Amino acid sequence: MIDINDFVEVSIDLTKAKNQLIFVTFQFNPKSLNQQLELPNWTPGSYTIRDHSQYLYDLEVFSEGEFIKPKRKTTNNWEINLNNLKPIFITYKVIANDLTVRTSYIDSNFASICLSSIILCVREKRNIKHKLFIKVPDKWKYFIPLLNNKGIYANNYDDLIDAPLHAGNLKVEKIKVLNYKHDIILLDSPIQNWNKFIYNDIIKVLETTCSIVNEEPPSKNNYQLVILLLKNKYGGLEHNNSCVIQYCWKKLISKDGYRKFLQLIGHEYFHQWNVRRLRPIEHKIYNYNKPILTENLWFAEGLTSYFELFIPYKAGITDFPSLLIDLSRLINKYLNTEGRYKQSLSESSQEAWIKLYKPNQYSHNNQISYYLLGALTCLCLDISLREEKSSLSSIFRILWNDKSLIQRGYERQDIIKVISSVSVDISLNLNKWLDHPGSLKIEDYLKKLGINLKFRVITNKFSGLYIVSKQNSLNVDRVANNSSAMRSGIIPGDIIIAINNYIINNHNDIEDIIENSESCKITFNRNGRLMETILLRDEENLLEYYLEDEDKATDSQLNLREEWLNIN
C-alpha cells in the first residue's frame, strides 16, 4: 500500500470510451482545512487559453463518506472548506471529444489524452509525488512515459500532466537512438502508407537532431514518440520525455509530405532541449491559470522551426534542391504577408495568446507568425555567425550548457550576451530584427551563400474573396488586403446570394463568374439586410518568390554555404 501522506493517488477510468467520457478520482491527505483545486486553462507548448474546465462536470468531494460541496471561485478553480484533516476523495467526469495534440479525445477505437486538460491540481500538493492508476477497456493497452516496473509515478503535478496518455489497439516499435531505447507508439490508417523503412528514417532524424546539440537525448531510455496517422490532421506537441504527432496519412505518399512529416518529428524531438528544459524565464514555473507573456517564443519555436528544415537533409534523406524548396516557401509566405510591416518579432511572441492562436479575418494584414519570422531571423543570424566562424547551433549549445539558465530560464539579454561574444554588430542586428517590423533583409544574407532570391510575376485574377460554405450558405471568411473585393466594400461575415442577379450555390462559381467579367453586381446578406455592390475587375500582379543556386558562385560563397549546410 502507498502511504497516502506521501502521495496523491489519481485514477483515470477509460472504460466508457464509446461515450467519450473519462472518469477521474483523487485521494490524498490534506494538511490544511482550506483546499484549492484548479484545472489548467492552457496546455504548455500551445500558448492560448483553452478553458479545459468547460469539459469537466459532476465534481464531488467526500471526507469519511460525507459529501462536501466544492465552491467554484473562478472558471477553473474550486475551493473546499473542510471540518477536519481526514483523507479526501474527489471524483469527476470529463468529456473528451477534441482530437488535437493539446486536448483530449477518446472513442471506441483509441484514446489520446493530454493530461493537462483532465487532471486537477490540488494546489497544496502540486510539488509532491503523484501515483497514477489507469483502467482501460478489454483488449486495450495503454502507454505513458511515466510507467516503470513499480507503477506510474510522477515527482510532482507538473511532471504528471506533462506525460501524454494513449490507449487502444496501438502498435509499438522499439528502436534505439544513440543506443538509447525509444518506443514509437503508432496508430496508422491505412497501413499500406506505412513502410518499415520509415522507422530507419525516423532513427536517422532523431540521431541527427541529437548531433545539433552534440549530446545524447536528455530523456535517455525513456522516450515515447506517439504518431497518430489521421485523415486531414497536422500537429505536434512536445513533452519532457515524449512527443505526440498527428499527421495525415495521405501526405506520406508525396515527397513533400513525407519530408514535412520527418521535419515535424525533428522539430518536436529537438524541443527536449529547447523549450522543455531550456525555456524562457517567464515559463520556468508555469502558471496554468493565465497567459504568461514572453518575447522569446521566437527562439523557442523559431529556432526549432529553422533547424527542422535541415534535419532530413543533414540525415541524408533529402537533397539540397528540396531544402531550397522549403526555404522558398517560408520566404514567399513571409514576403507576401503584409503583417510583417505591422508586428515585430518580439510583439508576435508576446501576443501569441490573443493573435497567432486566435486568427481572425484581418490577421494576415496585421500580424506575422513567430514560427515563420523566427525561422527566417534564425536563417540570417546563422549566416552572420558563420561568417565569424561561429554558428547558431554553437550559440545554442553555449546556452544549453549554462546550467544557471537551465535553472532559472533565459531572457533576451542572455542570448544577446553570447552572440556579442562573437560579434557586437550581429547582436545589434538581432535587436533590430526583434523590435522593428520589416527590418529583415533576407536577400542580402542568401547572396553570401551564392543563393539568389528571385521572383516570378503571376497575374492575379483572384477577386480577394475567401469563401466558406456554412449550412448551405456562402460566407465571406476573409477579404484580401487591397483586393477588388476589399475596394467593393464586402467584409468578412457577408453571405453571398447572387452575382449579376443569378443565385449562386457553389463557391467555385463565384471566381469563375468574376474572372470572366470586367465588373459584376454582388448581392449579399449582411446582418439580415439584403445589400448590393459593384465589384470592378482589375488584374493585379503578384510576386512569387523562389530560391535559385547561383551558377557562378565564388569559392568563398560555396565554402560558407558548405559550413551553413553542416548545421553543427
C-alpha positions in Angstrom: 0.0 0.0 0.0 1.1 3.5 -0.8 1.4 5.8 2.1 -1.2 8.4 1.3 0.6 11.0 3.3 3.4 11.0 0.7 1.4 10.7 -2.5 -1.6 12.0 -4.3 -3.4 9.0 -5.8 -5.0 9.7 -9.2 -7.2 7.2 -11.1 -8.2 7.5 -14.7 -11.0 5.3 -16.0 -11.3 5.0 -19.8 -13.8 2.2 -19.9 -16.6 4.5 -21.1 -14.7 5.2 -24.3 -17.7 4.7 -26.6 -19.5 7.6 -24.7 -16.3 9.8 -24.9 -16.3 10.1 -21.2 -13.3 9.9 -18.8 -13.8 9.2 -15.1 -11.2 10.7 -12.7 -10.8 10.2 -9.0 -8.3 11.6 -6.4 -7.3 10.6 -2.9 -5.0 12.5 -0.6 -4.4 13.6 3.0 -4.9 17.3 3.4 -2.7 19.4 5.6 -5.0 22.5 5.6 -8.7 22.9 6.2 -8.9 25.1 3.1 -8.1 23.3 -0.2 -7.9 24.8 -3.7 -8.5 22.7 -6.8 -7.5 24.0 -10.3 -7.7 22.7 -13.8 -5.1 24.3 -16.2 -6.6 26.9 -18.5 -3.9 26.1 -21.2 -1.6 23.4 -22.3 2.2 24.1 -22.2 3.6 24.3 -25.7 0.3 25.8 -27.0 0.1 29.4 -25.9 -3.5 30.3 -25.8 -6.3 30.0 -23.2 -8.3 26.8 -23.9 -10.6 26.7 -20.9 -10.3 23.0 -20.4 -12.7 23.2 -17.5 -15.6 23.6 -19.9 -15.4 19.8 -20.3 -15.4 18.9 -16.6 -18.6 18.2 -14.7 -20.1 16.2 -11.7 -17.3 17.3 -9.4 -17.8 15.8 -6.0 -15.7 15.8 -2.8 -16.0 13.4 0.1 -14.4 13.2 3.5 -15.1 10.0 5.6 -18.0 9.3 3.3 -19.5 12.7 3.9 -20.2 14.9 0.9 -18.6 18.4 0.9 -19.8 20.8 -1.7 -17.0 22.5 -3.6 -17.3 26.2 -4.1 -16.4 27.5 -7.5 -14.2 30.6 -7.2 -13.2 31.1 -10.9 -13.9 29.3 -14.2 -11.2 26.8 -13.4 -10.8 27.0 -9.6 -12.8 25.4 -6.8 -12.4 25.9 -3.0 -13.1 23.2 -0.4 -13.6 24.0 3.2 -13.0 21.0 5.5 -14.1 20.2 9.0 -11.1 18.0 9.7 -7.9 16.7 8.1 -9.2 13.2 7.3 -8.4 11.8 3.8 -10.2 13.5 0.9 -11.8 11.6 -2.0 -12.6 13.6 -5.2 -14.4 12.3 -8.3 -15.5 14.0 -11.6 -16.1 13.3 -15.3 -14.5 14.8 -18.4 -15.9 14.9 -21.9 -13.1 14.0 -24.3 -14.1 14.8 -27.8 -11.5 17.3 -29.1 -8.9 15.4 -31.2 -5.8 17.7 -31.1 -2.4 17.2 -29.6 -3.1 19.7 -26.8 -6.6 18.5 -25.8 -8.2 15.1 -25.1 -10.1 12.6 -27.2 -11.5 9.1 -26.7 -13.8 6.8 -28.7 -14.3 3.1 -29.1 -11.0 2.7 -31.0 -8.4 4.7 -29.1 -7.7 7.4 -26.6 -5.3 10.4 -26.9 -5.2 12.2 -23.6 -3.4 15.4 -22.8 -3.4 15.2 -19.0 -3.3 19.0 -18.5 -6.8 19.0 -19.9 -8.2 16.5 -17.5 -6.2 16.3 -14.2 -7.0 18.8 -11.4 -4.2 20.3 -9.5 -4.5 20.2 -5.7 -2.7 23.4 -5.0 -1.3 22.2 -1.7 0.0 19.1 -3.3 1.5 20.5 -6.5 5.1 19.7 -5.5 4.7 16.2 -4.0 4.6 12.8 -5.7 1.6 11.6 -7.6 0.8 8.0 -8.4 -1.4 7.2 -11.3 -3.8 4.3 -11.9 -5.3 3.6 -15.3 -8.2 1.4 -16.2 -8.9 0.7 -19.9 -11.4 -1.3 -21.9 -10.8 -5.0 -22.6 -8.1 -5.8 -25.1 -6.7 -2.2 -24.9 -3.2 -1.3 -24.0 -2.1 2.0 -22.6 1.1 3.9 -23.0 2.5 6.8 -20.8 6.2 7.8 -20.4 5.9 7.6 -16.6 5.4 3.8 -16.5 8.1 1.7 -14.8 8.3 -1.7 -13.0 6.9 -0.2 -9.8 3.9 1.6 -11.3 3.2 5.0 -12.7 4.8 7.7 -10.7 5.4 11.5 -11.2 7.7 13.5 -8.9 5.1 16.3 -8.9 1.9 17.6 -10.6 3.9 19.3 -13.3 5.6 16.1 -14.3 2.3 14.2 -14.2 0.4 16.4 -16.7 3.5 16.7 -18.9 3.1 12.9 -19.7 0.6 12.2 -22.5 -1.6 9.1 -22.2 -2.5 7.0 -25.2 -4.5 3.8 -25.2 -6.2 1.4 -27.6 -5.1 -1.1 -30.2 -1.9 0.7 -30.9 1.3 -0.7 -32.3 4.7 -0.4 -30.6 8.1 -0.4 -32.4 11.1 -0.4 -30.2 14.1 1.5 -31.6 17.5 2.7 -30.4 18.7 6.3 -30.8 22.5 6.5 -30.0 22.0 3.2 -28.1 19.1 4.6 -26.0 15.8 2.8 -26.1 12.8 4.7 -27.5 9.3 3.5 -28.2 7.3 4.5 -31.3 3.6 4.3 -30.5 1.7 4.1 -33.8 -1.9 4.5 -34.8 -1.9 4.0 -38.6 -4.6 4.1 -41.2 -4.3 2.8 -43.9 -1.4 0.5 -43.3 -0.1 0.5 -46.9 1.3 4.0 -46.5 3.5 3.0 -43.6 6.6 1.0 -44.6 9.3 -0.5 -42.5 12.0 1.8 -44.0 10.2 4.8 -42.3 11.5 3.5 -38.9 15.1 3.8 -40.2 14.5 7.3 -41.5 13.0 8.3 -38.1 16.1 6.9 -36.3 18.3 9.0 -38.6 16.2 12.1 -37.9 16.4 11.6 -34.2 20.1 11.0 -34.2 20.7 14.0 -36.4 18.7 16.1 -34.0 21.0 15.0 -31.2 24.0 15.9 -33.3 22.9 19.6 -33.4 23.3 19.7 -29.6 26.2 17.3 -29.8 25.0 15.1 -27.0 22.7 12.1 -26.1 19.0 12.6 -25.7 18.2 14.0 -22.2 15.3 11.5 -21.9 17.8 8.6 -22.0 16.0 5.3 -22.3 12.6 6.7 -21.5 11.2 8.4 -24.6 7.9 7.8 -26.4 7.3 9.0 -29.9 3.5 8.9 -30.4 2.4 9.0 -34.1 -1.3 9.2 -34.9 -1.9 8.9 -38.6 -5.3 10.5 -39.1 -7.2 11.9 -42.1 -6.6 15.7 -42.6 -4.7 16.2 -39.3 -1.5 18.0 -38.7 0.1 18.9 -35.4 2.8 18.2 -32.8 3.3 18.8 -29.1 6.5 18.3 -27.1 6.9 16.9 -23.6 9.9 16.2 -21.4 10.2 12.5 -22.4 7.8 12.2 -25.4 6.0 14.0 -28.2 2.7 13.5 -29.9 2.5 13.8 -33.7 -0.8 13.9 -35.6 -0.3 13.7 -39.4 -2.5 13.0 -42.4 -1.6 9.5 -43.8 -2.4 10.6 -47.3 0.5 13.1 -47.3 3.1 10.3 -46.7 2.7 9.3 -50.3 4.3 12.5 -51.7 7.9 13.5 -51.3 7.0 16.9 -49.9 4.5 15.4 -47.5 7.0 12.8 -46.3 9.7 15.4 -45.9 7.4 17.6 -43.8 6.5 14.5 -41.7 10.2 14.0 -40.8 10.7 17.7 -40.2 7.8 17.7 -37.7 9.3 14.7 -35.9 12.7 16.5 -35.7 11.0 19.7 -34.5 9.2 18.1 -31.6 12.2 15.9 -30.7 14.5 19.0 -30.5 12.1 20.5 -28.0 13.5 18.1 -25.4 16.4 20.6 -25.2 14.8 23.8 -26.4 11.5 24.6 -24.5 11.2 21.6 -22.2 14.5 22.0 -20.4 15.9 25.3 -21.6 13.0 27.8 -21.5 12.2 31.5 -21.3 12.5 32.7 -17.8 8.7 33.6 -17.7 7.9 29.9 -18.4 10.3 28.3 -15.9 7.4 27.7 -13.5 4.1 27.5 -15.2 1.1 29.5 -14.1 -1.7 27.4 -15.6 -4.4 29.9 -14.8 -3.5 32.8 -17.1 -1.4 33.8 -20.1 2.3 34.1 -19.4 3.8 36.6 -21.8 7.4 36.3 -23.1 9.1 37.9 -26.0 11.2 34.8 -26.6 8.9 32.4 -28.3 10.7 33.3 -31.5 13.8 31.5 -30.0 11.7 28.6 -28.5 9.8 27.9 -31.7 11.5 29.9 -34.5 14.9 28.4 -33.8 13.4 24.9 -33.7 11.5 25.6 -36.9 14.7 26.7 -38.5 16.6 23.6 -37.5 13.8 21.3 -38.6 14.3 22.3 -42.2 17.8 20.9 -42.2 17.3 17.7 -40.3 16.2 15.4 -43.1 18.9 16.9 -45.3 21.6 16.5 -42.7 20.4 12.9 -42.1 21.0 12.1 -45.8 17.3 11.5 -46.5 16.6 14.5 -48.7 18.7 16.7 -51.0 19.7 20.4 -51.4 17.0 21.3 -54.0 14.4 20.1 -51.6 15.9 22.3 -48.9 15.7 25.3 -51.2 12.1 24.5 -51.9 11.2 24.5 -48.2 13.1 27.8 -47.6 11.4 29.3 -50.7 8.0 28.5 -49.3 8.8 30.2 -46.0 10.3 33.3 -47.7 7.4 33.5 -50.2 4.9 33.3 -47.4 6.8 36.0 -45.4 7.2 38.4 -48.3 3.5 38.1 -49.2 2.3 38.7 -45.6 1.6 42.4 -45.1 1.5 41.9 -41.4 5.3 41.8 -41.4 5.3 45.6 -41.5 2.9 45.9 -38.6 4.0 43.4 -35.9 7.6 43.0 -34.7 9.0 39.6 -33.9 9.1 40.3 -30.1 5.5 41.5 -30.3 4.4 38.4 -32.2 5.8 36.3 -29.4 4.1 38.3 -26.7 0.8 38.4 -28.5 0.6 34.7 -29.3 -2.1 34.2 -26.7 -4.5 36.6 -28.4 -3.4 36.6 -32.0 -1.5 33.7 -33.5 -3.7 31.0 -32.0 -6.9 33.1 -32.5 -6.7 34.4 -36.0 -9.4 36.5 -37.5 -10.3 37.7 -41.0 -7.8 40.6 -40.8 -4.9 38.7 -39.2 -3.0 38.3 -42.5 -2.8 42.0 -42.9 -1.8 42.9 -39.3 0.4 40.1 -37.8 3.2 37.8 -38.5 3.9 34.3 -37.1 6.9 34.0 -34.7 7.4 30.5 -36.1 7.7 31.9 -39.7 9.6 35.1 -38.9 11.5 33.5 -36.1 12.9 30.8 -38.5 13.9 33.4 -41.1 15.5 35.5 -38.5 17.5 32.5 -37.4 18.5 31.9 -41.0 20.0 35.4 -41.2 21.5 35.1 -37.8 23.1 31.8 -38.6 24.7 33.0 -41.8 26.0 36.1 -40.0 27.6 33.9 -37.3 29.1 31.5 -39.9 31.0 34.5 -41.4 32.5 34.9 -38.0 33.5 31.2 -37.8 30.7 30.6 -35.3 27.1 29.2 -35.8 23.6 29.3 -34.4 23.9 25.7 -33.2 27.1 26.6 -31.3 25.3 29.6 -29.7 22.5 27.2 -28.6 25.0 24.7 -27.2 26.6 27.5 -25.1 23.2 28.5 -23.7 22.3 24.8 -23.1 25.5 24.1 -21.2 25.0 27.1 -18.9 23.3 25.3 -16.0 22.2 28.6 -14.5 20.0 29.2 -17.5 18.5 25.7 -17.2 17.7 26.5 -13.6 16.2 30.0 -13.9 15.3 30.2 -17.6 16.7 32.7 -20.2 15.8 36.1 -21.4 16.8 38.2 -24.4 19.9 39.6 -22.8 21.3 36.1 -22.2 21.1 35.4 -25.9 22.5 38.8 -26.8 25.4 38.3 -24.4 26.5 35.1 -26.0 26.1 36.5 -29.6 28.0 39.6 -28.6 31.0 37.5 -27.6 31.2 36.6 -31.3 30.2 39.9 -32.8 28.6 43.0 -31.3 27.4 44.0 -34.7 25.4 40.8 -35.0 23.8 41.3 -31.6 22.8 44.8 -32.6 21.2 43.5 -35.8 19.4 40.9 -33.8 17.9 43.5 -31.5 16.8 45.4 -34.6 15.2 42.3 -36.1 13.4 41.6 -32.9 12.0 45.1 -32.4 11.5 46.7 -35.8 8.8 45.3 -38.2 10.0 44.6 -41.7 13.7 45.0 -40.9 14.8 41.6 -42.0 16.7 41.7 -45.4 16.8 38.0 -46.3 18.1 38.5 -49.9 21.3 40.1 -48.7 22.2 37.1 -46.5 21.3 34.4 -49.0 23.7 36.1 -51.5 26.5 35.4 -49.1 25.8 31.7 -49.8 25.6 32.1 -53.6 21.9 31.6 -53.4 19.7 34.1 -55.3 16.3 35.2 -54.2 14.2 35.6 -57.4 10.6 36.1 -58.2 8.2 35.5 -61.0 5.2 37.7 -61.8 1.8 36.0 -61.6 -1.2 37.8 -62.9 -3.8 37.9 -60.2 -7.3 37.1 -61.4 -8.5 36.4 -57.9 -11.1 38.8 -56.5 -9.8 38.7 -53.0 -12.8 36.8 -51.6 -12.2 33.8 -49.4 -15.5 31.9 -49.2 -16.5 29.1 -46.8 -19.7 27.0 -47.1 -21.8 27.1 -43.9 -25.2 25.4 -43.6 -25.9 25.8 -47.4 -24.8 29.4 -47.4 -21.7 31.0 -48.9 -20.0 33.1 -46.2 -17.1 35.5 -46.7 -14.4 34.3 -44.4 -11.7 36.7 -45.3 -11.1 39.6 -47.7 -7.6 40.0 -49.1 -5.9 43.4 -48.4 -6.1 45.9 -51.4 -8.1 43.4 -53.4 -11.0 44.1 -55.7 -13.4 42.7 -53.1 -12.0 45.0 -50.4 -12.4 48.0 -52.6 -16.0 47.0 -53.3 -16.9 47.1 -49.6 -17.5 43.5 -49.0 -16.5 42.4 -45.5 -16.0 39.2 -43.6 -19.3 37.7 -42.5 -21.2 38.8 -45.6 -23.2 36.0 -47.2 -23.1 35.9 -51.0 -26.6 35.5 -52.5 -26.3 36.2 -56.2 -23.9 37.6 -58.9 -25.5 39.6 -61.7 -28.9 38.6 -60.4 -28.1 34.9 -60.7 -28.4 32.8 -57.5 -25.0 31.3 -56.5 -24.9 27.9 -54.8 -21.3 26.9 -55.3 -18.3 28.9 -54.1 -16.3 27.8 -57.1 -18.8 29.5 -59.4 -18.1 32.9 -57.8 -14.5 33.1 -59.1 -15.5 31.6 -62.4 -18.0 34.4 -63.0 -15.9 37.2 -61.6 -12.9 36.1 -63.6 -14.8 36.5 -66.9 -16.4 39.8 -66.1 -14.9 43.3 -66.0 -17.5 44.2 -63.4 -20.3 42.4 -61.7 -23.1 43.1 -59.2 -22.8 41.2 -56.0 -25.9 40.7 -53.9 -25.3 39.7 -50.3 -26.8 39.4 -46.9 -25.3 41.5 -44.2 -26.7 41.0 -40.7 -30.2 40.2 -42.2 -30.2 43.0 -44.7 -30.1 42.5 -48.4 -27.3 44.6 -50.0 -25.6 45.2 -53.3 -22.2 46.4 -54.5 -20.3 46.5 -57.8 -17.1 44.6 -58.0 -14.7 46.0 -60.6 -12.3 43.5 -62.0 -8.8 44.9 -62.1 -5.9 42.5 -62.7 -3.1 42.7 -60.2 0.4 41.3 -60.4 1.6 39.1 -57.6 5.2 38.2 -56.9 6.0 34.5 -56.2 9.5 34.2 -54.6 11.8 31.3 -55.0 15.5 30.5 -54.5 18.0 29.5 -57.1 21.5 28.2 -56.9 24.0 30.7 -58.3 25.8 29.2 -61.3 28.8 31.5 -60.8 29.1 31.3 -57.0 32.5 32.2 -55.7 34.7 29.9 -53.7 34.1 31.9 -50.6 30.3 31.7 -51.1 30.5 28.0 -51.6 32.7 27.5 -48.6 30.3 29.5 -46.4 27.4 27.5 -47.9 29.1 24.2 -47.0 29.6 25.4 -43.4 26.0 26.5 -43.3 24.6 23.2 -44.6 26.6 21.4 -42.0 24.3 22.8 -39.3 26.5 21.7 -36.4 
